[in-house]
Each structure stands twice: as structure tokens, then as C-alpha cells.
């Protein structure tokens, strides 16, 4: 059982640091999804350390962590084999005037592992490589339009994507007009878009799976349509890579794109991303061809050796598939346990968990069945009171059955509060502070 004393948490130091950070940093954070508008007022504002599935805030409060570094920490915080590889490399230096052999070592691991990988280019974050993929597709096809899946929340901080969201301030209209959309699991819609803009589309970009699995034949039809229209197919595997399968969701579903992008879990939280793809496309960013040159990716820190050492150790730990199997099994237990608990409290129509077992998500609906961010915030607040930090669910190989039990016990204590809010038709008097807000919104 969770210690009831944990219902009273002290966030004094977090609150002091919040004010300092907001004075120095726009929004107080460098990643919007870590911002105060994404968490309850009664929550840790900062994390100072983590080990396994636990994290600690500046006030000494301990939490079971399901966020896991925005889904990047797939083996657990401070996973010793990765840290050992990083320590060894740091003694040798981290950045040089010529490439390190590690660049070829890790590239070779990915080529051997990922179906679409014939060549590899490294960078530091997902936006770098998805934007590089778009640029490469435009150069290869000589076309300008990008078609992206509208049901998946994020591809890049760069203009080609952000211009097609509500947060498009600063993006020229001409750029905004170059991105079109289609619905996930709706191949007919994609066919309509490709036909409408026949001969103008450079690429189609989507996550092979996110919150739901692809319908039978959907990804195969997407592959077929892009080939018919001469369009480059890009899979964004920032989240699905290694989590669905060590060889990516493209292997799991048996559909190979032209280009794909990886990051997050690639280096267990260290900064590294990768663009991989067909040789004839990737070579346009190289030096051994007579076509117009593509300035594909050129980042000072893309070849940082300690991040590459972390990636090598992470891939080696994930390659046999055991870690991924644990992730699927843990997710299934959490999903089934949470939904059983929700039914027990008569909340199944309003509070439940859905999605694939390797990446489940929670749904919070108000009295009329509408998405209720205040109810979600109340759940976050109440589980935080009981030592669980669950802004979303990013299962790692380190999460255990005990962690699932801890989370279900914290959820059990939150359920009566959610029930009271639904019966009242309001979270007033129960929720301290404002509700969380969507990341993509026009105004604050």
C-alpha cells in the first residue's frame, strides 16, 4: 500500500525554481511539453535525478515515473551498461575535427537492424532528421508539397510542419500552403489528396502507428499509392522505433518506407537521432555524385562520441527483443488493470485506457462525453499525491509488476475524486489551480 503521508507533498523549492526559470527562459522550459501548462499546479516543477523507474524533485519527493524523458528513456534512468559506455568514451574526448569510428559503428548497427536503412545520417533531435527527410524528398523528386498524417501530433519544430498547426505565428503563408493532410487509416483520403495534387507531392510522412494500430492493408496501400505517384514515403519512428520492435514498427508491420527517422529511445535519453533510408536518396547528401548537391545535415554535435557510445550500448541491449517483449507485457497488465479499476468505480464511460499495449494512453471524458482536460488534470494531481508521475505512459524495460501495482493503487485512490467531480459536473473545489492545456493552441 502507498503511504498516505505522501498525499501532502512539499513543492517549495520547485516553486522557487519555477519563478527563476520563467524570468530566464521563455515558458520556463526548453521543451513545451515539459511546461507548467502541461502539469497540475500541485506537481514537481523540476527533476534533479532518476534511477530505474524512479525520479526525485528538488524538494526530495520521490515519484514513480511513466514519462521517462519524453519517451526517450527506454531502458530506465541511469541504466548502468549505457552509463559505463558513456564514461569510457568521455575519457577519450567527445568531439573531434574529423569523424570518430563510432559514427560508422553505430550506422552499421542500424543498417543491419532497420529494413529501410541502407545509409545513415546522425543529428541531435527528431526535428533535425524529419526536416532533412523532407528536404531530401523534395530534392529527389523536384516537387514541393508535403502530405502529412493529420491525426499524429508532432513531426518537427520547423516551418514545414509548424506552419500547418494552430501555432503558426512567424511562418510565411507561402510555406504554410506547401503542407497538406490526410487521415490515418484512411487510404482513400490519401489517394484523393495525391490525385488532387498529382505531380506536385514530394513526400508522404506518417508514424506507422501511434495511438491505434493500422487497419489491415492500410500501410501496404500507402506504400502502393506513393509508388504509383512517384512520392517518397517517410516513416517517422521517433516513438515507435525500438518500442514496437527492435527493428522498428516498419518490421513489425512488414512495410518498408523509402526513408525513416529514429531518435528518443535510440540512445536511452542521450541526444541522438538518425535519418536512414534508401541509398539512391541518401547519396544525394553525399559527395560522390554528379547531381545537384543536397546540404542534408551538418551539425557540430551530430557525431558527439558519448551519445554514439550510448546508442551503441542501447541498441546492443535492445537487439534480442527481450526488452521490447517486457514493454508489451507490462503495458498489457497496466491497461487491463486500469480498465478493470475504472469499471469497478462505474467510470468506464469517462475514464479508461486504450491503445496498443506497448504505448497505451488514457482518456478522460466529461459528463457529456466530451474530452475533459480538467478531469485529466485532477487525475494527475491525485496520482502525484500518491507518488506517481503519469503525464502520459512511456513504458520502459525497467518498469516492473510492482510499478504497475503502485500505479493502480494510486489510481484507486484517485477514482473516488474523479467520480465526485463527474457527479458535481465540475472539478471546482477539487482541483488546485488551472487545468492543463493543449500544446498546440493559438493563444496562451
Buried (B, 14 or more C-beta within 10 A) or exposed (E): EBEEEBEEBEBEBBEEBBEEBBEEEEBBBEEBBBBBBBBBBBBBBBBBEBBBBBBBBBBEBEBBBBBBBBBBBBBBBBBEBBBEBBEEBEEEEBEEEEEBEBBEEBBEBBBEBBBBBBBBBBBBBBBBBBBBBBBBBBBBBEBBBBBBBBBBBBBBBBBBBBBBBEBBEEBEEEBBEBBBBBEBBBBEBBBEBBEEBEEBBBBBBBBBBBBEBBEEEBBBBBBBBBEEBBBBBBBBBBBBBBBBBBBBBBBBBEBBBBBBBBBBBBBBBBBBBBBBBBEEBBBBBEEEEEEEEBEBBEBEEBBBBBBBBBBBBBBEBBBEEEBBBBBBBBBBBBBBBBBEBBEEBEBEEBBBBEBBBBBBBBBBBBBEEEEBBBBBBBBBBBBBBBBBBBBBBBBBBBBEEEBBBBBBBBBBBBBEBBBBBBEEEBBEEBBEEEBBBEBEEEEE
